[in-house]
Amino acid sequence: METRYVKNAGAVFALKYHLVWCPKYRRPVLDGRVAARLRVLLKGKARELGWTFHALEIMPDHVHLFVETDPRWCPAEVAQRLKGYTSHALRKEFGCLRSRLPTLWSRSYFIATVGSVTDSAVRKYIENQKGK
């Protein structure tokens, strides 16, 4: 049975995010060897930072990632670390990415928290604390 929460020295947490990002101009450049290498780079960076990937899908024009981190990492930094690292490495290895795009990734991304409790349940829980 999978535990819902993780502990470290000062916190108990469950921080999971759905992250999506695209190449600049949403160009379909993430296929074949580029996609395979991107997968390796992402998993390596996650291992290095102590993050867990629950799902990863690389489409030709965007990336979907379901990642779990600890409280040291804010969502914006998760996106920045993965996009920055992979852009640098992929553009160094694949010259076609340098010639076709001014930068590999667009500046924007989508990120949403993923949890097992609805916002209404949290509101109700907090409201009920006063009576205790």
C-alpha positions as CSV (number, residue, x, y, z in Angstrom):
1,M,0.0,0.0,0.0
2,E,1.4,3.4,-1.0
3,T,1.6,6.0,1.8
4,R,-0.1,9.3,1.2
5,Y,2.5,11.4,3.1
6,V,6.2,11.8,3.2
7,K,8.2,12.9,6.2
8,N,11.5,14.8,6.6
9,A,13.1,16.3,9.7
10,G,10.6,19.1,10.0
11,A,7.5,18.4,8.0
12,V,4.9,15.8,6.8
13,F,3.8,16.5,3.3
14,A,2.3,15.4,0.0
15,L,3.3,17.8,-2.7
16,K,2.5,16.6,-6.2
17,Y,2.3,18.7,-9.4
18,H,1.0,18.2,-12.9
19,L,3.5,20.2,-15.1
20,V,3.2,20.8,-18.8
21,W,5.5,22.8,-21.0
22,C,6.1,23.3,-24.8
23,P,9.0,24.0,-27.1
24,K,9.2,27.6,-28.4
25,Y,6.4,28.3,-31.0
26,R,5.1,24.8,-30.1
27,R,7.3,23.3,-32.7
28,P,7.1,19.5,-32.9
29,V,10.8,18.8,-32.2
30,L,10.5,16.3,-29.3
31,D,10.6,13.0,-31.2
32,G,12.9,10.1,-31.8
33,R,16.4,10.6,-30.3
34,V,15.5,14.0,-28.8
35,A,12.6,12.6,-26.9
36,A,14.6,9.6,-25.7
37,R,17.4,11.9,-24.5
38,L,14.9,14.3,-22.9
39,R,13.4,11.4,-20.9
40,V,16.9,10.3,-19.6
41,L,17.8,13.9,-18.7
42,L,14.6,14.5,-16.8
43,K,14.8,11.3,-14.8
44,G,18.4,12.0,-14.0
45,K,17.7,15.5,-12.8
46,A,14.8,14.2,-10.7
47,R,17.0,11.6,-9.1
48,E,19.7,14.2,-8.4
49,L,17.2,16.5,-6.6
50,G,15.3,13.7,-4.8
51,W,12.0,14.1,-6.8
52,T,9.7,11.3,-7.8
53,F,8.1,11.1,-11.2
54,H,4.7,9.3,-11.1
55,A,4.1,9.8,-14.9
56,L,6.0,11.3,-17.8
57,E,4.8,11.6,-21.4
58,I,6.8,13.4,-24.1
59,M,4.7,14.4,-27.1
60,P,6.3,16.0,-30.2
61,D,5.1,19.5,-29.2
62,H,4.8,19.3,-25.4
63,V,5.8,17.5,-22.2
64,H,3.4,16.2,-19.4
65,L,4.9,15.4,-16.1
66,F,3.4,14.2,-12.7
67,V,6.1,15.0,-10.2
68,E,6.3,14.8,-6.4
69,T,8.7,17.1,-4.5
70,D,9.4,18.2,-1.0
71,P,8.7,21.6,0.6
72,R,12.1,23.0,-0.3
73,W,11.0,23.4,-3.9
74,C,8.3,25.8,-5.0
75,P,6.4,25.0,-8.1
76,A,8.1,27.7,-10.2
77,E,11.5,26.4,-9.3
78,V,10.5,22.8,-10.2
79,A,9.6,24.1,-13.7
80,Q,12.7,26.3,-14.0
81,R,15.1,23.5,-12.9
82,L,13.8,21.0,-15.4
83,K,13.3,23.4,-18.3
84,G,16.7,25.1,-17.8
85,Y,18.7,22.0,-17.4
86,T,17.2,20.1,-20.3
87,S,17.3,23.1,-22.7
88,H,21.0,23.6,-22.1
89,A,21.8,19.9,-22.5
90,L,19.6,19.2,-25.5
91,R,20.7,22.3,-27.4
92,K,24.3,21.3,-26.8
93,E,23.8,17.7,-28.1
94,F,21.4,18.4,-31.0
95,G,22.4,21.2,-33.4
96,C,19.1,21.1,-35.1
97,L,17.5,22.5,-32.0
98,R,19.9,25.5,-32.0
99,S,19.3,26.2,-35.7
100,R,15.5,25.9,-35.7
101,L,14.7,27.7,-32.4
102,P,16.1,30.8,-30.6
103,T,15.5,28.9,-27.3
104,L,14.2,25.4,-26.8
105,W,11.3,26.0,-24.4
106,S,8.7,28.7,-24.4
107,R,8.8,30.9,-21.3
108,S,5.4,29.7,-20.1
109,Y,4.2,26.5,-18.5
110,F,1.2,25.0,-16.8
111,I,1.4,23.7,-13.2
112,A,-1.3,22.5,-10.9
113,T,-1.3,20.8,-7.6
114,V,-2.6,17.3,-7.4
115,G,-4.1,15.9,-4.2
116,S,-6.6,13.6,-2.7
117,V,-8.6,16.3,-0.9
118,T,-10.9,18.8,-2.5
119,D,-10.8,22.5,-1.7
120,S,-14.3,22.3,-0.2
121,A,-13.1,19.5,2.1
122,V,-10.2,21.7,3.3
123,R,-12.4,24.7,3.9
124,K,-14.9,22.6,5.9
125,Y,-12.1,21.0,7.9
126,I,-10.6,24.5,8.8
127,E,-14.1,25.9,9.7
128,N,-14.8,22.9,12.0
129,Q,-11.5,23.5,13.9
130,K,-12.9,26.5,15.8
131,G,-15.5,24.3,17.7
132,K,-12.8,21.9,19.0
